[in-house]
Every structure is written in structure tokens, then in C-alpha cells.
Amino acid sequence: MEVSFSQEIKSLALGQGQTFHGEGILAITKALLQSGVSYVGGYQGAPVSHLLDVMVQAKGYMDELGVHVEACSNEASAAAMLGASIHYPLRGAVTWKSIVGTNVAADALSNLASPGVTGGVLIVVGEDYGEGASVIQERTHAYALKSGMVLLDPRPDLQCMVDTVEHGFALSEASNMPAILELRIRACHVRGSFAARDNRAPKISTRALMEEPAVFNYERLAHPPVTFRHEKLKIEQRLPAARAYVREHKLNELFAGKHSDLGIVVQGGLYNTLIRTLQQFGLADAFGQTDIPLLVLNVTYPLVPEELTEFCVGKRAVLMVEEGQPEYIEQELATMLRRADIQTPLHGKDMLSAAGEYSAEVMAGGLEKFLRRYRSELLPTTVPEWLAGNRERRAAIAKDLGQPLPARPPGMCIGCPERPVFSALKIAQQQVGDVHVAGDIGCHALATFEPFSFGHSILGYGMSLASRAGVSPMMNRRVLSVMGDGGFWHNGLLTGVQSALFNGDDAVLLIFKNGYTSATGTQDIISTPGNEAKEDATDKRASVVHTNQTIESTLKGL
């Protein structure tokens, strides 16, 4: 059953003098409209699915504003939409899930960042990292560094997040750099309020069309020889302009504290967890007032050398709180201090975990080492006892059980029609022998867990048929590839089916066709059944159910 966002859509229409209440990702959606965005696109995925879902369902309201909304076939097509902002003063926003989406979009992003943009561009990425993540443990930060894109990491406070969106567009226009807004899971789901403003109808829109295309300008292409000039522009003009905007508008926040001989630099998205950690130490109150000065980086690229050096100079030591690896920010900060001949000791991954999510407990372990070395009198005895107690409780539970806590992997929903398919495959293998199974992203990936244990590899969304190309020629049996209809349209048709047919490969492809992209929240795709089929499916008297045959027709045509 499709999810209705009727209440959320009402929140998008709030205006000046009204107060928005709700989740972080919906606040971001509202902020896009307040910023005068002309077009929005993307590919769904937790934790940012709601942004596109709400806008698609709010098509009537988007049409009133003149905002074009496009549900893209994958992240690459979403990123390619942003080409509209290269020549034209159009503000555009796209969204996708974390590093896996950015990987798919990488080609378009590189070709966008090289010539730069005229209209502001904002890419909303759900940074799905850490213990609660459903993807590979990588960060979007590397893409901002390599391609020269602004990276925003706002403090998880709705007003701060909304302000960051609006500044993000302006910053993109001031520097001609595309901007990425990364939102961790907690930022997307944090609840709060902010003072709403009226939505801005874009100057150029579906209701105010452009009469003529831009004059051809070869320098706006990501193509040699102009790419050599683009590289110089990135360094000589765009980075300085971005840094000037960040500093002038104070996008990074300085929170003073009475223990001014110490300092903590933290990514904006980790601010709430850090405050919770400082509260455990008695170094912050319930309102977030801190005793140790904090420099909160709501913009993590580009860094502003003057801000960081001014914060660090004269301190006994500074702790850099940066989640994930490599420690890009810490390395750059260390280089800044060395070049400025500032000898303030800098700590980070030497005291905090080298990898993994920074929970309050993890941060507490690093902060304990930091204080013990520089201000041991600020270290309350309760914190080491709390940390030791946590370890002891885990050990006691494991001892009582006689083994570590059992794993609780996710599983298919009760009644899922994919269960009997995998059961049938188990039975079939009793007759034909074990088969190499190439798995894929989607609900069917849950078959990798017991009792099925199906899937020798998962190489990307829609990649299962392609990923068995090196196995099939080496295997005495046919190889089985499993794919959903969402994966088929996302990538599988071209990278898998077309490639296999072109090469005359011998393999079997099993497509789970349920009519939706289900793993990301049940979004419509080109093979979603029409309303007639949905009505027939709920009518027990119906003798015929009309189904969408687009996949079958496409395969036959190919």
C-alpha cells in the first residue's frame, strides 16, 4: 500500500509568521521551497526518501509554484539534471542515499564541478554511516575534495539546517561550486521547530519560461582544453570565494567556554552527540552551554584556515572530532597549523576510534584520554566508572549466556512472497546441486541471512547479472542472478541484460517483479501496475488482473 504524505504536504505551504513542527528531512524540503528552487530531482533511499516522496505527491502544489519535480531512474540521471544550472540562473536540488548514490552519480558530478554552476546547486545526501547504516562504510567527503564541491554538514537543529540550505544555494552561486548537504540519520529524523518563511516562486520556472537558449560557450563544457582552465579557476577563484562567503556569514559556529585553554573542533552533524558526551562529564548543561570552547564546522569543505588557526592558537591542546576514515579534516588542520607555525598539540584519531560511528560512549572514551592528559582535574570519577561499567555489563551478559549476545539480523517481512521463492531454490538445489547465486540490492538481499544463506556477492544496485560475468565461464553449472524490478530499471537492464546478450553469455536471471521499488519505501517505477490493476487486485470477484508488462516487453525487444 502506498504511503500518503498529505499532512506533510500541508507543512510545505506554511508561510511567514507560522511555525513549522516536524522532522529534519521535511524541514529541508520546506527550506528548498523557501530558497526559490526551480527544479528538484533524485533517487529515493533512506534516510532521505521522504524529500522526494513528499514533493512527488505534492505535484499540484509544486505546479502552482512553478517547480519541476522529477523522479529519476537512478542517481546518475539525477546528477545530470543539475546541468541546467551550468548556463542558467536556475536553482536546482537533487537527493539520494549516501555514498552508494554518490558513486553512481560520480561521472555527472565531475563533469558538473569542472565548468562550475551559475545557478545554485544543492545535492542532499543521506549520509548513512555507522552502526545503523545499510551500506558500505565510506564517506561523501572524498567526492567534495576530489571534484571541488562545497560540503555542508549542519548542526542537527532545524533552524540551523534550514539556514544552511538557504546559505548553501547562495554559497554555490557566490563560488560557482556545486554544494553537497550531507545529513546523517539522526539529523534526518531529529524533531523540532523553526520560524517558517513564505515559499519563493522561482524567477525562471515552469510558469515563467525562458524564451531563448544560452549562447553557446565552449568554456562551459567539461572538455579539453578548457578543463585545464577549470582546474585553475577552482583554486584561484572558486575556493577563495567560498571561504570568503563562509567567513562573512559565520556559517561555522563558535561556542565559547570558560576553559579557554582547551578546544574541540567538531563536524556539525556530530554536535548533538558531543554535547551529550560533555554533559556526562559535567562540562555542558541541559541547554547545550559548554565549558570547553567548540568550533562547529557546518561547512566541512572548504575549510577556512583563518577560522581554524585563530581558534587553535594559544591553546594547550585541541581535539578534532571527525567521524569515519580517513581523517581528511584532521590532516588538513594539522597542515594548516604547521604552515602557520602554530605549535598547539592536535589530537583526533590517536585518542578516538579510527573508524566507526561516534556514539556518546565512543566520544567519552576519547574525551577521557584528552582531559586526563591536559586537564585531569576536569575529569569526574563517574565517567571512567561509567565506561568501565558498560564494559563489565557486556562481559557479564556474555558470561551468563556462555557466549556473546546472539546476532539479530534483519529478515523478510512475515508473509513476504519472496520467502517461498527462496525456499523453492533450496529444494531445486537438492536436485541440481549447489549453484553460485549473484545477489543484488533490495529486499531479496535479506535472503543472504539464515535459513537461506543465498548470495555469493552483492556488487551494487542492479549489478547481479553483470557481477556473474567472470564466474559463468569458469563454472560447470549455470550461474543464477537475482534482481528486483527496482534494480532492473536502476541499472540492471544496461549493465546486466544488454551486456550479457551482447557477449552471448549463458546465465539465468530471476527478476522479482512486485511493481514497485520496495526496499526504498515503495515508490512507483515504470512497471508499476495502473489503477485498474490495483482495483482488480482488491476485488475478489475479479477474474482477470491487469498487470504492467513493461519488463517483459523490454526483454523481448532487446
Secondary structure, 3 states (H helix, E strand, C coil): CCCCCHHHHHHHCCCCCCEEEEEHHHHHHHHHHHCCCCEEEECCCCCCHHHHHHHHHCHHHHHHHCCEEEECCCHHHHHHHCCHHHHCCCCEEEEEEHHHHHHHHHHHHHHHHCCCCCCCEEEEEEECCCCCCCCCCCCCHHHHHHHCCEEECCCCCHHHHHHHHHHHHHHHHHHCCCEEEEEEHHHHHCEEEEECCCCCCCCCECCECCCCCCCCCHHHCCCCCHHHHHHHHHHHHHHHHHHHHHHHCCCCEEECCCCCCEEEEEEHHHHHHHHHHHHHCCCECCCCCECCCEEEECEEECCCHHHHHHHHCCCCEEEEECCCCCCHHHHHHHHHHHHCCCCCCEECCCCCCCCCCCCHHHHHHHHHHHHHHHCHHHCCCHHHHHHHHHHHHHHHHHHHHCCCCCCCCCCCCCCCCHHHHHHHHHHHHHHHCCCCEECCCCHHHHHHCCCCCCCCECCCCCCHHHHCCCCHHHCCCCCEEEEEHHHHHHHHHHHHHHHHHHCCCCCEEEEECCCEECCCCCEECCCCCCHHHHHHHCCCCCCCCCCCCHHHHHHHHC
